[in-house]
Amino acid sequence: MGAPRHTAIEMYPLVELYEESGQTAAAFCAVSGISHAQLVYWRRKYRREVVSAGSFVEISSPATGDQARVEVRYPYPEFDSSDL
């Protein structure tokens, strides 16, 4: 049986931790309990889906005043704007 499958919700925070850690990939993987191949896979996926999508986008709202409303969707489903 192969290694257990992981989801973006659990792996993207690990990728962020790795990139901020200053550790080598081998050291980070040993501490985190993931393989080097998993780290490489999820870093590539993270960069394609999150980093490249993370640039600012100008928006405009046709509504004005008290009725103006903008919906923001975050890349992590568990993140809620009420956490701000």
Buried (B, 14 or more C-beta within 10 A) or exposed (E): EEEEEBEBEEBBEBBEEBBEEEBEEEEBBEEBEBEEEBBEBBBEBBEEEBEEEEEEEEEEEEEEEEEEEEEEEEBEEEEEEEEE
